Amino acid sequence: MSLGTPHYMAPEQAMGEREITPKAHVYALGCVLYEMLTAEPPFTGATAQAIIARVMTEEPRSLTLQRKTIPLHVEAAVRMALAKLPADRFASARQFGEALTHPGSIALAPTMTGASATGSALFARRGRTVRMAGIAGALVLAAVAGATLWTWLGPRAERPPGQVVRFGIQLPRDAQPVGATGSTIAFAPDGSRIVYVGRAPSGQRLYSRGLDQLDPVPIPGSDGGILPFFSADGQWVGFKQGNRLVKVALAGGPVTPLCDAGGDTFGATWTPGDTVIFASDSGLMDVPAAGGQPRLLAKPDSGESFLWPEVLPDGRAVLFTVFGQGTLRLAVLIRRTREVKRLEQSGGYPRYVAAGFVVLSDPSGIVSAVPFNARRIEVTGAAVPITDKLGTSTDGDRNLGVSASGDFAYQSSVSAGSRLVLVDRNGAARDAGADTGLYYAPRLSPDGRRVALARWTDINFNAQDV
């Protein structure tokens, strides 16, 4: 499913604020006017996650530096409309329009600094003819922008809900996904591609499949790879290979080591600032995406484990799972202070969606979306089930990939299991009477009366009367 484009989202919308005021519409109108004047939105990026990170941390480029013919008072008005805090913006689109028609408006003072303020004073002293020509152009642009945005700048309740699309992907036999759970699927941040752990006759490796492609392709050098994760710009894939965390460019190139991970690894996430954060036996660790020595960020209490990290769009905090005493809880690491906040929300394997949700799973196989305010770092509503019957695990991991744009892919066959079937020499088949399960390597006894087999649920060999 798709939850919208982030190009025109106000910061409070991108962070999942519960109360959205008309000032978010002013921000969107400012974005459209900016794009009409410069031919591109104020913030761009390769992925939705990258765009949102820039929306919350950067200021837009100066309009007048890009086009010298843009009146300085128009730049000042657009800057005020694009203020990070709603309190610093115009109260309404009408006030925005008035600022565009009055170059000397006192309402623009808070947004004017340095060269822009000086330029505005000089512009105010120019002749009336020049000033009116600039005003006319701005009014035309504002009118066109208003007409274009009217269909979606109204109250949220009046917008039609986005269409939910569900479909299955049949993967070829020589590139089938592995059956084990544990972060085997990664979804590109913009929802355009999945990378998954698959098995081929030559062994286990990573496969990449663009949603505009018919067949997956193996990622060179990824033999034995597990736990795939995307970079924030979607151009790289990281994964664990042996005892090391490594990365490879999707465009091609060698596999490059990041660090020695050692022991068990329970997921990793790649921040917009090019740092990789991963969960290990010791706790949450980080390492530069260029490679280096990992350092410990947060250590769990005795009897607990920190699992399945997921960085928030602005990079300042990381969602993860606290697993202990048979329970799964959502927690957040504040990177600057290394403070761990344990939230009153059950569920594991958190994945953040830019529209203001965290996708969580539980040991019963139910996956839910929980409203989440990333700026205040708090859950803001009740969980809504998305799907169920996924493969279960006590620590909450899933064969599930979620993109920042709100798409998700999962492997539904993990929990389906298999049944034992006896086939005689004439080709007649009959059920052996065993329960459905994840069975492997059946072997008949010499007398044909019993069968030995491996069953995944207990990792032991069992015998079944036939």
N, C-alpha and C positions, 0 to 999 in steps of 0.2 A: 504494500500500500504506500501511497505517497502523501507526505504531510506538508508539501508546499516548498517554494523557493525561498532562500534566505536573503536574496539581494535587497528586498524592500522591507525586511523585518526590522522593527525598532529593537534596540537592545533589550528592552523589557520583555518583548515578545520572544526573542531568541532565548532568553533565560527562563522562560516559563512563568512570568509573573501572573498571579491570579487575577489581578484587576488591570485591565487594559483600558486606558482612557482615550479620548479623541486625539490626544497629542501623539499617539502612535500613528494615526492617519496623517498628521502634519509631517511626521518623519518620512512616511512613505511618499507623500507628495514632494517633499524635498529631494528624495532619491530620484524620483522620475524627472524633476526639473533639472537636477544635476546631470542625469544621463542624456537628456535632450540637449543640454548645452555642450557636453564633452564627448558624447557618443559612447560612453560607458558608465556603469553604475559607480557610486562613490567607493565601493569596496568589491573587489573581485578575488577569485581564488579558484584553484583546481577542484576543490570539493566544497560541499556545504559546510563542513566542519571548519575548513580554512577561512571561508567567508565570515562565518559567525565569530571566529576568533578575532578577525580584523575589525568587525563591527564593534566589538566590545573593548578593544585595546588600542586602536589607531584612530587618527584623525584623517578625514578625506583630503586629498591633494587640492591645492588652491585652484579655483576656477580660472582666475586671471593669469596664473602662470601657464595654464594650458591654452587659453584663448585670450589674447590681450584686448579683444573688442568687447568682452563681457563687462558691463558696468560694475564698479566696485560695490555699489549698494546692493546689487543683486547677489554678489558673492556673500556679503554680510548676512543678507536675509536667508540664503540657503544654509549657511553655517549655523545660524540660530535654529533653523528647522531641523538640522541634523545633530543637535546637541545630544550628548549621551544621556543626560538626565532629563526626564520629562519636564521637570520644573523650570529648566532653562530654555524650553522651546516656546513658540507662540502658543497661545491658548486655543486658537482655532485657525482653520484655513483662511477665514476672513481676515484675521490679523496678519497672516502671512502675505496675503494679497495686498493689504494696505502698506506693508513694509516695502513691497516691490514698487509701489507707486509713489512713495515718499522717501527720497534718498537721504534726507536729513533726520529721519525718524529717530527719536530718542530710544525707542524700543530696541534698536540694534546695538546700543552701546555695550551691553555685556559681551557680545561676540566679537567686538572690534579690538584687536591688539596689534602693536607694532606697526608694520608697513601698511596693513589693511586700514587701520584707523587714520593714518596720515593720508592715505590715498582717498579715503572717503571725504575728508575735509577739503582736499583739493577739488574733488569732483563736485562738491556742493557749490564751489565758487565758479563753476563753468556756466556758460550761457544757457538760457532756457531752451533753445532749440535742440541742442545736443542732449540735454537732460530729458526732454519729452520723447525724443527718438528712442532712447534706451528704455523708457517706461513702456512705450507702446509694444516694443519687442517682448519685454518681460510679461506683459499682460496676455499677449497671444499665447506664449508658452504655458503660462499658468492655466489658461482656459482649456488648451488642448490636454494638458496633464489632468486637469479635473475631470474632463469628459472621459478620458481613458480609464481613470481609477474609480469612477463612480460605482461600478458594478461590484467592487470588492472593498471599498472604503466604508461601507455602511456597517450597521451593527452585525456582529458575528452571527447572531441567531438567524439572520436572513440569508446567510450564504448556504448554498447546497453542500451537503457533505461530500467529501472526496470519494471516488469510486474505489472499492476494494477489489483487487484483482488477485485471484489465486490460480496457480497453474503448477503442473508437475514437470520436472525435467528428467527425461529418461537418459541416463548416462550409459555410454558404451561399456561392453563387458571388460574391455582391456583398460578401463579407467574408472572402475567402480569405487565408490567411497568405502572407507574402512568401516567396520561395524562397531568399533569401540567408541565410547563417549570420551569427552575431554577436549573441547575447543578444537574440533576438526574442520570447521568451516569459518572463513573470514569473508565479510562483505565489504567491498570498497566503500569509503565514506559517502560517495555520491550515488551509490546504488547501481553502478554500471557493470560490476564484475564480482564474481565470487572466486575465491581460492579455497581448495579443499584438499584434505589428505585422502589419496586414493591408492588403490593397489593395482598393479599390473603384473603380467607374468614374470617380469624381471625384478619385482619387489615393490615396496611402498615408496611413494613420492608425492610431491605436490602438483596439483593441476590447476590451471587457470581457465575460466570460462567467462567471456564477456556475454552479457545478456543479448547482445546483437549478433552473437555467433551461434552456430549450430552444434559445434563439438568443442569439448575441452582440449587443451593442449598441455603437455607436461612442461613443468618449469625446469630448465636445464640445471643440473647440479643440485637438485633438491632431494636426491635419493635418501630415504630414511627420515625425511623431515616431518615434524609434528608441530602443533600449536602455531598455525600461521596467524599473522596480524599485519594490517596495512599501515603505511606511513600516513600522516595527516593529509598529504597532498595526493595520496592514492597512486604514487609512482613507484613505490618500493613495497616489497613484502618481506617481513621478518619472520623467522621461524627457529625452532630448536632442531639442531642436527647433532646427534651424539650428546656430548656434554657442553656444547657451545650454543650460544645465540648467534645467529648469522642473519644477513640480509642479502637481497638480490633485486636488481632493477627489473621491472616488468618489461621494459624496452629491450632487455638483453644485457649480458655482461656476466662477470664472474661472481660467485658467491663470496661475500666478504664477511669475515668474523667480526662480531661485536664484543664478545667477552666469553669467558669461561663461566657457564652457569652452574655446572656440577649438580649433583643430587637431583631431586625432583623440581620441576618447574610447573607452576599452575597458572599459565596465561601471561600475556604481555600486552602492553599498549604503547603507542608511539605518539608523543606529545607534539603540538604545533611548534614548539621550540627545539625540535630534533633531539629529544631525550627519550630513551626507551625505559619504561618502568615495568618490572616483572615481579612475579610472586615466586618465592622459593621457600625451602624449608625454614630459612632464617627469618623470613618476613618479606616486606616490600623492598625491592632494590631498584636502583636506577643506574644507567650507564649512558654516556653520549652515543648518539646514533652513528657517529664516526668511529666508535670503538673506544675501549679503555677499560679501566678497572672499575667494577661495580661497587657501589657503596650502599650501606643499609639505611633506609629511610624510616622504617617503622617495624618494630618487633612485636609479635603477638604475645599475649599472656600465656601462662602455662596451660596446656590442654587445648589451646586454640591454634587455628591456622588462618593466614590471610591468603585469599584466593581470588583469581579472575579479575584483575584490575582493569579499569576503563577510565581514561582521562576525560575530563569535561572540556568543552570547546575552547575556553580561554586558557587552558593549561594550568590553572592555579590550584586545581584540586583533582583528586582521583577517587572514583567510586571503586569499591571492592567488597568481597564477601568475607565476613567473619564466620568461620565454621568451628563450632565447639559444643560438646555435650549433645551432639545429635541435632543441633539447630543451626539455621542459616539466618544471618542478620546482615542488613545493608549498613555499610560504614563508608566514611569519607576521610581521606588524608588531605590535609591542608599542606601543600608543598612548602610554602615559605616558612612556616613555623614547625612543620612535621607533626602537627597535632592530629590525632585520630578522633573523629566524631562518630560515635555509634548511634545510628538512627533507629527510631522505633518502627522499623519496617522489616518484616520477615521476607525471605527469598534470597536467591543466590544468582550468580552469573549476571551481574548488572550490565546493561548496555544502554547508553544514552542516545536519545533521539532529539534532534534539534528543535522540534516543535514543543519541547518541554515535557518529555516523558522518560522514565527509566523502565526498560524491559527487564523483568525478573522471572526466574523459574523456581519451582519448588520440587522436592523429591518425588512428588506424585506424578510429575510429568506435565503439569499445567504451566503455561507461560502467560504472564500478565503484563500489562502496561500500567505504570503508576505515575500520576501527575507529579512533576518534580520541578522546583524552582532552583535553577543552577546558581543564580546570584546569591540567594540567601541560604543555599544548600539545605533544603528541607523538602520533605514530602508534603504535597498540598492537596491530596485527595485519595480516594479509595482505589484499590487495584481493580482493573478491568481485564478479565480473561481474554486472551487472544487466540490461543490454540491449546490443545492438550494431546495426550497420547504420544509424547516424545519419549525417547529413551531416558530412563531415570538414573540418578546417581545421588548418593547421600550428601555429597558436597555441593550439589546444585549445578554441576557442569552439564552442558548440552551440546549435541550436534546441531548448533544453531549459530547463524551469522546475522547481525543486525547492522544496517547502514545508518549513518547520521540523518539521512533524508527520510527514514521511516520504513524502509523495505526490510524484509527479513526472509531468510532461507533456512530450511531445516531438513534434516534427513529423517523421514518418517518411518523408515523400515527398521531402525535400530531395535525397537522394542517388539517388532512383529514376531521374531523368533522363527523356529522351524519345527517340523514334525518328523518323526521317524516313520519311514515307509519301507516295507519289505516288498521286493520284486522277485518273482520266481523266474526260472529259466524260460518260461513261455511268455514273459512280459506282463503277467498279471500282478497287480499291485494291491497291497492291503495295508491299513494303518497298523502300526506296531503297538498302539495303545498308550504311548507315552504322552505326557502333557506337552504343550507348546513351550519351547525354550530355545536358547542359543546353544545348539548342539554342534559338536565338531568331531571329526575323525572316528566314525563308528566302525567297529570291527566285530565280525561274527565269531562265536566260539566254534571249535572244530565240529561239535555235534549239531550246530545250527540252532540251538535252543536259547542261547543268550547272546547279547550284544554288549560290548564295552564301548563307552563313549566319553567324551569330555563335554562338560556342561559349563557355560560361562558363569552362571550365577554363583557357583561355589568353587570353581576352578579345581574340581576334583574329578577323578574318573569314577563313573557309576556303572552299574550293571543293570540291564533291563531284561526281564523275561520276555520272550517272544513266542 
